[in-house]
Amino acid sequence: MAAKYFFGIAYKYGRPVVQGASKKFQKLFEKEYGEDRAAGLSTSSAFKSAAEKINKKLKEFPKKDK
């Protein structure tokens, strides 16, 4: 079962990880996360921003209701 939403930051061997994501999503996420961190965003901001951008492209996770 795939995760419904993004819950915080997870790391495995120093790499950010989105649990329940496909390999394609994870690969694109890592690239976007690296670019956001290089642009000066904090760790949590970069994680959230990268996850949202990639999810808009791939539509792998449903939107989180507020």
N, C-alpha and C positions, 0 to 999 in steps of 0.2 A: 504494500500500500504506500503510495506516495504521500509525502508531507503536504498538508494543506496550505501552510503559511510559513514564512520565514521567522524563526525564533532565535534571535541573537546571533552571536558569532561562534562558529565552531572551527577548530583547527585540527589538522592531522599532519604531523611531521612538518609543522611550520607553514602549511598551506591552508588558506581559508576553504571551508567546505560547506555546501548547502546539502543537508541531509534529504534523501529521497529524490535527488535530481538525477537526470540522465547524464551520461558522459559528455554529450554535446553541450548541454547546459553548463556543466561544471567547467569545461574547457573555456567556453566563452566568458563565463563568470570570472575565472581566474585572470584572464587577460584584462577585462574591464576593471576588476578590482585593483590590479597593478597600476593601471593608468590613473585611476582615481587617487590612489595613495601617492603616486608620483606628482599629482597635481596639488597635493598638500591637504587633502581631506583626512579627518581622523579615521581611525580603524573602523569604528562603528558606522560612521557616515558613509565611508567608502563601501562597506559591506552592503548596507541597505540600498544605496544608490545603484551599485552594480547589479544586485539581485533584481531590483525593479526594472532596470533597463533591459536586461536579458529576458526577463519574464514577459515584457511587452512584445519582444520579438518572437519568442517561442510559444508563449501562452501555455506553459506547462503547469502552472499553479493557478488556482482560482484566486480572485480578488479577496482581500481580507476585509470583512465587514467591520465597521467601526461602531 
